[in-house]
Amino acid sequence: MLPVEGQPRVVTTLHGTDTTLLGRDVGYVPAIRHALTCSDAVTTVSAYLRLETQRLLSVERRST
């Protein structure tokens, strides 16, 4: 209901099981991929987790 310029930003932080456990379950993959691609930013707690997320979920985000 907020105007586009008033909407809050969504930042998703991956800690591990969301990728390493749920990301291996094909039933969860579409929901996790949707959440990540719709987030304004995605962070991970390690480079390994970032690479696993890209590999398992085929999610590519710009790295900074």
N, CA, C and O atoms as a MOPAC input file, in Angstrom:
PM7 MOZYME 1SCF
protein

 N      0.81400 1    -1.18200 1     0.00000 1
 C      0.00000 1     0.00000 1     0.00000 1
 C      0.86200 1     1.25200 1     0.00000 1
 O      0.35200 1     2.35300 1    -0.20700 1
 N      2.14900 1     1.10100 1     0.22700 1
 C      3.04300 1     2.24400 1     0.21500 1
 C      3.42100 1     2.59600 1    -1.21300 1
 O      3.50400 1     1.71300 1    -2.06700 1
 N      3.65100 1     3.87700 1    -1.48100 1
 C      4.15700 1     4.23100 1    -2.80600 1
 C      5.54200 1     3.61800 1    -3.00700 1
 O      6.23500 1     3.31300 1    -2.03600 1
 N      5.93900 1     3.43900 1    -4.25000 1
 C      7.20900 1     2.77500 1    -4.55900 1
 C      8.36700 1     3.41800 1    -3.79200 1
 O      9.20400 1     2.70100 1    -3.24200 1
 N      8.43300 1     4.72100 1    -3.74300 1
 C      9.55000 1     5.39300 1    -3.07600 1
 C      9.48900 1     5.27600 1    -1.54800 1
 O     10.46400 1     5.60400 1    -0.87100 1
 N      8.37000 1     4.81600 1    -1.00100 1
 C      8.23900 1     4.66900 1     0.44400 1
 C      8.34400 1     3.24000 1     0.93600 1
 O      8.23800 1     2.98700 1     2.13600 1
 N      8.55000 1     2.30800 1     0.03000 1
 C      8.60700 1     0.90000 1     0.43200 1
 C      9.93800 1     0.59000 1     1.11300 1
 O     10.98800 1     1.06400 1     0.68000 1
 N      9.88900 1    -0.20600 1     2.17700 1
 C     11.14900 1    -0.58500 1     2.83700 1
 C     11.96400 1    -1.51500 1     1.95700 1
 O     11.41400 1    -2.24000 1     1.12800 1
 N     13.26700 1    -1.49300 1     2.13900 1
 C     14.17700 1    -2.38100 1     1.41800 1
 C     14.25900 1    -3.70500 1     2.15900 1
 O     14.16800 1    -3.75100 1     3.38600 1
 N     14.43200 1    -4.78700 1     1.39800 1
 C     14.53600 1    -6.11900 1     1.99000 1
 C     15.95000 1    -6.64100 1     1.76800 1
 O     16.40600 1    -6.76600 1     0.63100 1
 N     16.64100 1    -6.94500 1     2.87000 1
 C     17.97500 1    -7.53200 1     2.80800 1
 C     17.88200 1    -8.92800 1     3.41200 1
 O     17.42300 1    -9.09400 1     4.54200 1
 N     18.31700 1    -9.92800 1     2.65600 1
 C     18.27900 1   -11.31600 1     3.10100 1
 C     19.70300 1   -11.76900 1     3.39600 1
 O     20.59600 1   -11.60200 1     2.56500 1
 N     19.91500 1   -12.34100 1     4.57300 1
 C     21.22100 1   -12.87900 1     4.93300 1
 C     21.11500 1   -14.39100 1     5.04400 1
 O     20.30600 1   -14.92100 1     5.80600 1
 N     21.94600 1   -15.07000 1     4.27300 1
 C     21.98900 1   -16.53400 1     4.30500 1
 C     23.01100 1   -16.96800 1     5.34000 1
 O     24.14800 1   -16.49600 1     5.33800 1
 N     22.60100 1   -17.87600 1     6.23000 1
 C     23.47800 1   -18.33700 1     7.29900 1
 C     23.97700 1   -19.76500 1     7.09900 1
 O     24.96600 1   -20.15700 1     7.72000 1
 N     23.33500 1   -20.53400 1     6.26900 1
 C     23.83600 1   -21.89400 1     6.03600 1
 C     22.75500 1   -22.87100 1     5.65700 1
 O     22.70200 1   -23.31400 1     4.51000 1
 N     21.87400 1   -23.22500 1     6.60500 1
 C     20.91300 1   -24.28800 1     6.32600 1
 C     19.92300 1   -23.90600 1     5.23500 1
 O     19.38200 1   -24.78500 1     4.56400 1
 N     19.67600 1   -22.61800 1     5.04500 1
 C     18.78100 1   -22.21600 1     3.96900 1
 C     19.33000 1   -22.62000 1     2.60900 1
 O     18.56300 1   -22.84500 1     1.67300 1
 N     20.62300 1   -22.71300 1     2.49300 1
 C     21.24400 1   -23.17400 1     1.24600 1
 C     21.66600 1   -24.63600 1     1.34000 1
 O     21.28600 1   -25.44700 1     0.49500 1
 N     22.43900 1   -24.97100 1     2.34800 1
 C     23.05400 1   -26.30300 1     2.39800 1
 C     22.07200 1   -27.41400 1     2.72100 1
 O     22.32300 1   -28.56500 1     2.36600 1
 N     20.96100 1   -27.11100 1     3.38300 1
 C     19.96100 1   -28.12500 1     3.70100 1
 C     18.72000 1   -27.94900 1     2.82300 1
 O     18.37500 1   -28.83600 1     2.04300 1
 N     18.06000 1   -26.81400 1     2.95400 1
 C     16.83100 1   -26.58800 1     2.18900 1
 C     17.10900 1   -26.42700 1     0.69800 1
 O     16.27200 1   -26.78700 1    -0.13000 1
 N     18.26600 1   -25.89400 1     0.35300 1
 C     18.62000 1   -25.71100 1    -1.05800 1
 C     18.81500 1   -27.01200 1    -1.80800 1
 O     18.82400 1   -27.02900 1    -3.03900 1
 N     18.97000 1   -28.09300 1    -1.08000 1
 C     19.11400 1   -29.41600 1    -1.70800 1
 C     17.76600 1   -30.12100 1    -1.86300 1
 O     17.67900 1   -31.16300 1    -2.51300 1
 N     16.72900 1   -29.56000 1    -1.27400 1
 C     15.38500 1   -30.13700 1    -1.34500 1
 C     14.63100 1   -29.44100 1    -2.48700 1
 O     14.31300 1   -28.25600 1    -2.38900 1
 N     14.34600 1   -30.17700 1    -3.56600 1
 C     13.74000 1   -29.56700 1    -4.75400 1
 C     12.39300 1   -28.91200 1    -4.45500 1
 O     11.95500 1   -28.04400 1    -5.21100 1
 N     11.73500 1   -29.30600 1    -3.37900 1
 C     10.46600 1   -28.69700 1    -3.01700 1
 C     10.61300 1   -27.27800 1    -2.50600 1
 O      9.68500 1   -26.47600 1    -2.61900 1
 N     11.77500 1   -26.95900 1    -1.94200 1
 C     12.01600 1   -25.62300 1    -1.39400 1
 C     12.70300 1   -24.67800 1    -2.38500 1
 O     12.61400 1   -23.45800 1    -2.24000 1
 N     13.37600 1   -25.22400 1    -3.37300 1
 C     14.18900 1   -24.41500 1    -4.28800 1
 C     13.41000 1   -23.25500 1    -4.91500 1
 O     13.91700 1   -22.13400 1    -4.89300 1
 N     12.21900 1   -23.45200 1    -5.46900 1
 C     11.52400 1   -22.31600 1    -6.08300 1
 C     11.23100 1   -21.18600 1    -5.09400 1
 O     11.36500 1   -20.01300 1    -5.44500 1
 N     10.83900 1   -21.51800 1    -3.87900 1
 C     10.52800 1   -20.48700 1    -2.88100 1
 C     11.78600 1   -19.74300 1    -2.45000 1
 O     11.76600 1   -18.52000 1    -2.31300 1
 N     12.87900 1   -20.47100 1    -2.23500 1
 C     14.12700 1   -19.82100 1    -1.83300 1
 C     14.65500 1   -18.95300 1    -2.95900 1
 O     15.07400 1   -17.81900 1    -2.72600 1
 N     14.63700 1   -19.47400 1    -4.17800 1
 C     15.10700 1   -18.69400 1    -5.32600 1
 C     14.27500 1   -17.41700 1    -5.48500 1
 O     14.82500 1   -16.34700 1    -5.74300 1
 N     12.96300 1   -17.52800 1    -5.33200 1
 C     12.09000 1   -16.35200 1    -5.43700 1
 C     12.44100 1   -15.32000 1    -4.36800 1
 O     12.55200 1   -14.13000 1    -4.66300 1
 N     12.61500 1   -15.77500 1    -3.12900 1
 C     12.95400 1   -14.84500 1    -2.04400 1
 C     14.26800 1   -14.12900 1    -2.31700 1
 O     14.38700 1   -12.93000 1    -2.06700 1
 N     15.25100 1   -14.85500 1    -2.82700 1
 C     16.55300 1   -14.24300 1    -3.08400 1
 C     16.52100 1   -13.27800 1    -4.25800 1
 O     17.12300 1   -12.20600 1    -4.19800 1
 N     15.83100 1   -13.64400 1    -5.31300 1
 C     15.79700 1   -12.75900 1    -6.48300 1
 C     14.92400 1   -11.52900 1    -6.24500 1
 O     15.11300 1   -10.50300 1    -6.89800 1
 N     13.97700 1   -11.62300 1    -5.32500 1
 C     13.11900 1   -10.46800 1    -5.02400 1
 C     13.68800 1    -9.57500 1    -3.92500 1
 O     13.18500 1    -8.47300 1    -3.70500 1
 N     14.71700 1   -10.02800 1    -3.24200 1
 C     15.34600 1    -9.20900 1    -2.20200 1
 C     16.11300 1    -8.07200 1    -2.84600 1
 O     16.64600 1    -8.21000 1    -3.94700 1
 N     16.16500 1    -6.94600 1    -2.15000 1
 C     16.94500 1    -5.81000 1    -2.65400 1
 C     18.43900 1    -6.08900 1    -2.53700 1
 O     19.22900 1    -5.59500 1    -3.34100 1
 N     18.82400 1    -6.87300 1    -1.54400 1
 C     20.22400 1    -7.26700 1    -1.36000 1
 C     20.25200 1    -8.62700 1    -0.67700 1
 O     19.35500 1    -8.98100 1     0.08900 1
 N     21.31200 1    -9.38100 1    -0.97600 1
 C     21.51500 1   -10.68800 1    -0.34400 1
 C     22.94400 1   -10.71700 1     0.17200 1
 O     23.88400 1   -10.38200 1    -0.54900 1
 N     23.09800 1   -11.12300 1     1.43800 1
 C     24.42900 1   -11.27800 1     2.00600 1
 C     24.59000 1   -12.71900 1     2.46800 1
 O     23.60900 1   -13.41500 1     2.72900 1
 N     25.84100 1   -13.15400 1     2.56400 1
 C     26.13400 1   -14.48600 1     3.07600 1
 C     27.21800 1   -14.35400 1     4.14100 1
 O     27.96400 1   -13.37500 1     4.16300 1
 N     27.29700 1   -15.33800 1     5.01100 1
 C     28.27900 1   -15.28100 1     6.08800 1
 C     29.65900 1   -15.75800 1     5.64800 1
 O     30.62400 1   -15.63700 1     6.40200 1
 N     29.76100 1   -16.30100 1     4.42900 1
 C     31.06100 1   -16.74600 1     3.92900 1
 C     31.04500 1   -16.81800 1     2.40800 1
 O     29.99000 1   -16.88800 1     1.77800 1
 N     32.23700 1   -16.80000 1     1.84400 1
 C     32.36900 1   -16.94700 1     0.39700 1
 C     31.91800 1   -18.34000 1    -0.03200 1
 O     31.32000 1   -18.50000 1    -1.09600 1
 N     32.20600 1   -19.35100 1     0.79700 1
 C     31.77600 1   -20.71300 1     0.49200 1
 C     30.25600 1   -20.78500 1     0.35300 1
 O     29.74700 1   -21.40400 1    -0.58100 1
 N     29.53500 1   -20.15800 1     1.27300 1
 C     28.07600 1   -20.18800 1     1.22400 1
 C     27.55800 1   -19.45600 1    -0.01700 1
 O     26.56900 1   -19.87600 1    -0.61900 1
 N     28.21100 1   -18.38500 1    -0.39200 1
 C     27.82200 1   -17.67200 1    -1.61800 1
 C     27.96600 1   -18.58600 1    -2.83100 1
 O     27.06900 1   -18.65300 1    -3.67200 1
 N     29.08500 1   -19.28500 1    -2.92100 1
 C     29.31800 1   -20.17900 1    -4.05800 1
 C     28.34200 1   -21.35100 1    -4.06400 1
 O     27.85200 1   -21.74100 1    -5.12300 1
 N     28.05600 1   -21.91700 1    -2.89100 1
 C     27.09200 1   -23.01800 1    -2.79800 1
 C     25.69000 1   -22.55000 1    -3.19100 1
 O     24.95300 1   -23.28400 1    -3.85100 1
 N     25.32600 1   -21.35600 1    -2.79800 1
 C     24.02000 1   -20.80700 1    -3.16200 1
 C     23.92000 1   -20.65100 1    -4.67300 1
 O     22.90400 1   -20.99800 1    -5.27600 1
 N     24.97000 1   -20.13100 1    -5.27500 1
 C     24.97900 1   -19.98500 1    -6.72900 1
 C     24.90000 1   -21.35000 1    -7.40500 1
 O     24.18700 1   -21.50600 1    -8.39600 1
 N     25.61200 1   -22.32200 1    -6.89200 1
 C     25.65200 1   -23.65500 1    -7.50200 1
 C     24.32900 1   -24.40500 1    -7.32600 1
 O     23.79800 1   -24.94800 1    -8.29500 1
 N     23.79800 1   -24.44200 1    -6.11600 1
 C     22.60600 1   -25.22500 1    -5.83500 1
 C     21.31700 1   -24.56300 1    -6.30500 1
 O     20.39400 1   -25.24200 1    -6.75600 1
 N     21.25400 1   -23.25200 1    -6.20200 1
 C     19.99400 1   -22.55100 1    -6.47900 1
 C     20.01900 1   -21.75600 1    -7.78500 1
 O     19.01100 1   -21.16700 1    -8.17600 1
 N     21.15000 1   -21.74300 1    -8.44700 1
 C     21.29000 1   -20.98200 1    -9.70100 1
 C     20.84700 1   -19.52800 1    -9.52400 1
 O     20.12500 1   -18.97100 1   -10.35000 1
 N     21.29800 1   -18.94400 1    -8.43500 1
 C     20.98500 1   -17.53400 1    -8.15000 1
 C     22.24400 1   -16.73300 1    -8.33800 1
 O     23.25100 1   -16.99300 1    -7.67800 1
 N     22.20600 1   -15.78000 1    -9.21200 1
 C     23.34100 1   -14.90000 1    -9.45800 1
 C     22.95000 1   -13.49300 1    -9.04600 1
 O     21.95000 1   -12.95200 1    -9.51800 1
 N     23.73200 1   -12.91300 1    -8.17600 1
 C     23.53700 1   -11.53300 1    -7.75800 1
 C     24.85700 1   -10.82000 1    -7.96600 1
 O     25.91900 1   -11.44100 1    -8.00500 1
 N     24.77400 1    -9.52900 1    -8.09600 1
 C     25.98000 1    -8.72500 1    -8.26000 1
 C     26.76200 1    -8.71800 1    -6.95500 1
 O     26.18400 1    -8.47800 1    -5.89400 1
 N     28.06400 1    -8.97600 1    -7.01300 1
 C     28.92300 1    -8.94200 1    -5.82000 1
 C     29.54600 1    -7.57500 1    -5.69800 1
 O     29.91400 1    -6.95100 1    -6.69200 1
 N     29.66100 1    -7.11400 1    -4.45800 1
 C     30.35900 1    -5.83700 1    -4.21900 1
 C     31.43400 1    -6.02300 1    -3.19300 1
 O     32.13500 1    -5.07000 1    -2.85300 1

